[in-house]
Amino acid sequence: MCGPADFAALQTSLTRLAGLWLAGVGAYLVYKASSLYRQRRLNQGGEEKGTVRKLLRRPAVVISGER
Amino acid sequence: MKLTAPSGKEAAVCAGIGAGGALLFLYVFPRGALTTLMHDVLHLPGPGAGIALIFGPFLILVVLGSHRVSGANGGALIVALTFALALALVVRLFRIPTNPKGAFGSVFFIVAVTLLGLVLEVVMALRSALSPPRRCILAGILANALLLVFYWLVIFPRTAGWVKWGDVPLLMGICLAAGVISGYLASVLSRALSRALAFMEKE
């Protein structure tokens, strides 16, 4: 009723499943790394902008006794 | 309950996922792998162990996952139908050997998979009644049980013979447990996927 056992097919199946799983994990790690990198770059850009804004907001230096 | 037809893009995405799922299934489970795993490694009775433990949960994961990602009404049905049609087409076109017991690619197979999609679609349409994870679990249980019963009553009598009454409780128990697990996994995976897609769209 069930047919003969085919352990070669089962081995192929498990190998392919493991390969797909590894590919999935790899893709997830690449996605995670790239999103972290982008987030970090965005934060750095924000920090730099903040520094420029702070410099611009500083009151102009007034030198007394100027001619 | 608000029902709207899926847009062309949504339908195309669902059809692509269905066809991809069929190819993936044929690639991962060559002929003889499921039967050997079920009856010679796990020593489960048959027929129906492979349907309850592997094929049904695989389909539920593909259909529910895509349904929750696309969010389209009718998405589950489209995915299930394209899964069945693509599998039937690829098996006939490339003459891929499959286990005759499962009748993969036959008309009854297409009907069975479409029925599974219909059950998933109906349960997932109960938006206000249940929370998403519970809906997915209920959909998984009902769809897997329906698929197994359909195989027992319609397909296996033609290909492998009737299931023994003594094996029904064990196989049905496995089927229900696999339905719970696949429904829950589909809920978790699709939530993560939709979050990732939303993040990518935002960027």
HADDOCK unambig.tbl for C-alpha pairs under 7 A between the chains (distance, minus, plus):
assign (segid A and resid 1 and name CA) (segid B and resid 160 and name CA) 5.82 0.50 0.50
assign (segid A and resid 2 and name CA) (segid B and resid 35 and name CA) 6.74 0.50 0.50
assign (segid A and resid 5 and name CA) (segid B and resid 36 and name CA) 5.01 0.50 0.50
assign (segid A and resid 5 and name CA) (segid B and resid 40 and name CA) 6.60 0.50 0.50
assign (segid A and resid 6 and name CA) (segid B and resid 32 and name CA) 5.53 0.50 0.50
assign (segid A and resid 6 and name CA) (segid B and resid 33 and name CA) 6.50 0.50 0.50
assign (segid A and resid 6 and name CA) (segid B and resid 36 and name CA) 5.88 0.50 0.50
assign (segid A and resid 7 and name CA) (segid B and resid 36 and name CA) 6.64 0.50 0.50
assign (segid A and resid 9 and name CA) (segid B and resid 30 and name CA) 6.11 0.50 0.50
assign (segid A and resid 9 and name CA) (segid B and resid 31 and name CA) 6.75 0.50 0.50
assign (segid A and resid 9 and name CA) (segid B and resid 32 and name CA) 5.96 0.50 0.50
assign (segid A and resid 9 and name CA) (segid B and resid 33 and name CA) 4.87 0.50 0.50
assign (segid A and resid 10 and name CA) (segid B and resid 33 and name CA) 4.18 0.50 0.50
assign (segid A and resid 10 and name CA) (segid B and resid 36 and name CA) 6.74 0.50 0.50
assign (segid A and resid 10 and name CA) (segid B and resid 37 and name CA) 6.76 0.50 0.50
assign (segid A and resid 13 and name CA) (segid B and resid 28 and name CA) 5.16 0.50 0.50
assign (segid A and resid 13 and name CA) (segid B and resid 29 and name CA) 5.38 0.50 0.50
assign (segid A and resid 13 and name CA) (segid B and resid 30 and name CA) 6.55 0.50 0.50
assign (segid A and resid 13 and name CA) (segid B and resid 33 and name CA) 6.45 0.50 0.50
assign (segid A and resid 16 and name CA) (segid B and resid 28 and name CA) 5.80 0.50 0.50
assign (segid A and resid 17 and name CA) (segid B and resid 28 and name CA) 6.06 0.50 0.50
